[in-house]
């Protein structure tokens, strides 16, 4: 079946009717868990939920347990819910039982197949189910989520500039952002959350995020990039290895952009083509939202030449190897050396972009 739009899916959860089988997949496991809970709440009554809800994990589920869960009838209720997490981990001997059920699912059961981030749903599942993709939130959508979550789940309010700063801090990690919002609401004690509160609780400052570091490297601003190394390393889930990965993605993207421009791609189409490239990349690590990354690459394309990119990729390869050697210098020292290496490209090698 085709992928449901989020609008259609939310409408079915709110007003019905619910489909007999859903496949949840995509990059955002936090949103999947949120909507698993909402489907459970919509499909079952609180008083009988314990009798009509079963949660299974593919790697721990044998054929008998799966069959029992799928064949059971609701108890004192109209419907029951079965949640099967990581269905791809089902043993080969168990998989036929699931496929047989999908051909003729029970009308009184809502089955949720929850595929972990990074895994693709199997074709037989998507052919027989309503498919919902939970993409990582980015840019304006992420800021809107932060504002909405602050109000509805945390009981506070947040100013737009503070929401944007928090988005730059936590990226699309909604679980991390949710935890930080709870801290911020407690910290402000009912007052609106502003940028100063975000800085006080998280330590992040405007102009000192991973995105700011990547932008400084892209625009060949060595002094600023060097000054931001420690700030970039201090961000959540950030390390020397992840920053080198993000720089490698950025460098490859700039190289691709130079080649595309040489083939005649117009500047007006560059950003849209970058988004197409990212969607087909299988999850290239950008270190920031796709929207911010694409704007950065397109904005600074003229600062690079193909020779610059080739040399930078070799510098990045060496840095990646050094980061994985526990006997070498600190991550901060290695990143500073990398930034200086990227800046050491002779001007004579640079051509017009």
N, C-alpha and C positions, 0 to 999 in steps of 0.2 A: 504494500500500500504506500502511497506517497506520504512524505513527512507532513504531519499536521503543523499548521502555523500555531504559534504560542497563543494567539487570540482565540483560535478555535478550541484549542486544548483547555485553556482557562475557562472558556464558556461551558464546556462539557463538565468540568469539575464543579463549577458553580451552579449550573442549572440542569445538567444532564442532557441527553443520556450518556453514561459512561460506556466506552467500548469494552468488549469482553477481554481483550488483550492489548497491552501497551508495551512498546519497546522504548525504554529511556536510554539515550546514548549521548555522547558529546563530551566536551572538555571540562564541564563544570559539575563536579560531583556534589558540591554543596547544594546547588539548585536542584539536582536530582533528588537528594534526600528531603529537601523541603517539599517538593511536589509529591514524593511518595507519601509523606505524612498527610498532605492535603487530600490526596485521593483516598487514603484510609479513612480520614474523617468524613469525607463526603459519601463513601460507600457503606460505612458501617455505623451502627448506633453505639454510643459510649457504653451503654449498659450491657450490651452483648458482644462487644468488640473482642474480648479475650477469647470467646468461643469461635469467632469468625475471622480470625487473622492468623496467618501462618507466614513466617519469614524463613526462607531457606537460602543456603549458600551453595553454589554449584559444585565446588570442590568437596563438600561434605555430604552431598545428597546422593543416596542410592536410589535405585529404581522403585523400591517399595515405598520409601518415604515420599518421593515425588508423586507417585501414583495416588497414595493416600491423600495428599494435600489437594491434588487436582480433582479427585473424584468425590471428595467430601461434600455434603450438602450443608447449607446454612442452618444454624441452630437458633431458633426463635427470632429469625430475621429474614429479610428478602435476599440479601447478598452476603458473600464473604470475599475476602481479599487474600490472594497469595502473592507474596513478594519473593521472586527468585533473583538473588544478587549473583552477579558474575556467571550467567548461564553458560558462557563459553568454557567454563571450567568443569562442566558436567563430564563424567567419564563416558567413553564411547558407548558402553553398554546401556547407559541411561538416556542418551540423546534421542533414540527412537521414540521413547515414551513421550518426551516433550513434543516432538514433531507430530506424533499421532494426535496429541491433544490439540495442537494448533489447527489441525484440519477441521476439527469440530469442537470448538471451545464451549464450555458450559455457559449458559446465559445468566446463571445466578452467581457466577464467580467473576471477579476482576483479577486478571493475572498481570503482574508487572514484572517484566524482564528488565533488570537494571544492569546495563553494561558499563564496566568501569571506564574512566577516562583513558584514552590511549588505545582502547580496543574498538574494533569495528563490529557492528552487529551482523550476525550471519544472515545471508540472503533468505533462507526459509523463514526466519523470524519476521523480517521486515515485510515479506510477501503476505503474511497471514495476520499482521497486527497493525495497530495504529502507532505510527512512529513519531516520537517527539525528540528533537535534538536540543540539548542544553549547551549552547555555546558559551564560551567565556565572555563575560560582559566587559566592554571596553568603552573608553571615551565618554561621551555624553550619557550613554546607557548606564555605565558604571556609576557615574555621579548621581544620576536619577535614583539608582538602586540605593545608594548610600543615604540620600535624603529621605527616601521612602522608608528604609529600614530604621533610620533614626527615629522617625515619627511613630511608625506602627508597631515596631518590635521593642524599641528601647525607651519609648516615652519621652523623647527629647526633640530638640530642633537643631539644625546645623546650617550655617551660612554657606552659600555656594562656593566661596573661595576656600573655605575649610574642607568642604566635601571634595573639591578638586585636589587639594593638597593630600588628603587622606588616600584618595585614589592613586596618586603618584607614589605614595608610601607603600601601600599594600597590593597594588596591581589588581588583578582579577581574582585574588584569593579571598573569596567571600567569607570563609570561615574566620580567617585572620581579621578581616575588616569588622565582622560582627562582634568579635571579642574586643577590638579597640573601641568600637562605638559604645559598648557597655561601660568601658572604663571612662570614656569621655563624658558620658551622661552623668556618671557618678562624680567626676571631677568638677564639672560645671554646676552641679547641684541645681538644675532647672534652668539655668541661663543658656541662651543659644551658644552652641559650640562654634568658636571662631578659630582662625588660623593660629592664634597664639596658644589656644588650648591644645590643638593638634600637635604643635611643636613641643609643648610642655609634657604631653603624655607619651608621644612616640619618639621625640627627638628629631623628627624630620623638619627641615626648614625649606621654604620656597627657594628654588634655585640650587638645592643641594641633594637632589634625588638621583637615582640611577639613570633616569631619562636625561637629566641635565648633564651627567657625565658622558653618556653616549653622544649627546648632541655636541658637546665640546670637542670630542674626538672627531666627529663627522665634519665639523667646520674647521678642523685643523688648529684649534685654539689650545695649544699645548699647555700654557700656563694655567688656564682654568681647569683643564682635565686633570693635571697633576694635583691641583688643590682639592679636587673632588674625589680623589681615590679613596680616602678614609671614609667619607660620607657614603659613597656607593657601597663599600664593603659592609657598612653598618646596617644596611637595609635588610628587612626580613627575607630569609631564604637566599640571601646574596652571598657570594663567595668569589674567590679569584677565578675558579673554574667557570661559574655561571657568567661572570662578566666577560671572560674570554670568549665564551660561547656566543654571547650577545654581540660582541664586537665582530666575531667571525661572520655571524648572520648579516650584520650591518655592512661589512666590507664586501661580502658576496653580493648583497643587494645593490650596493653602489656600482659594483662591477657589471652586474646585469643591466642596471639602468644606463650605464655608459654605452654598453653594446646596443641596447634598444634605441637609444638616441641616435647612434651611428647608423642604424638601419632605417631611420626616418620617423621614429615614434615622436609624436608631438608632446610638448611639455604638458599640455592640458590633459593628456590621456595617461601620463606617467603614473599618477597615484592610483588610478583605477586598475592599471595593469599590475601594479605592485600588490594590490589586494588579491587579484586573481592568482598571482604567483604564490602568495602566502597560503591561500586556501588549498592549493595543490601541493604544498610542500610537506604535508604530513605533520605539521606542528613545529615549524622552525622556531627556535627560541629567540625572541627579540629583546627581552629584558624590560619591555614596556608594552603598553597597549599597541595593537596593530596600527591604529589610527595615528598615534604619536610617532611610531617608528616610520611609517610611510611618509609622513610629512617631513620628518628629519632627513630621510634619505633623499627625497626629491629636492628639498631646500638646499642641500649642500653638495649636490652632484657636481656642480661646477668647480668645486675645490679639489677634485680628484682626476687622475688620468688612468688609463689602463695599466701603465707601468707602476703607478702608485699602488693600485689594487694588488698587483702581483707581488710586489715587495711586502705589502702589509700582510698578505695571507701567509707568506713565509715567516714573518715575525710572529704571527698568531700561532702558527704551528709549533714554533719553538717555545712560545710562552705556555701553550697547553701542555707540552711535554714537561716543562719545568714545574708547572703547577702540580703535576702528579708525582713529582719526585720529592719525598718528604725530607730529603737531606739538603734541599736548597733554601734560599732566603725566604723571608716572610712573603705572604701574598701581596701586601701593600708594596713592598720593595719590587717584586716582580711586575706588578701592574705599572708602577712608575717607570721601570725600565722599558716595558712594552710601549707605553705612551711616548716616551722619548724616541724609541725605535721607529714608531709610526711617523713621528715628526721629522725623522732624519732623511727622508726621501729627497734627493737632490732636485732643486727647482728646475734644473735643465731637462729633467725627464717629464715634466708636466706639460700636457697639451691642453688645448681648449676643449671643454666638454660640449 
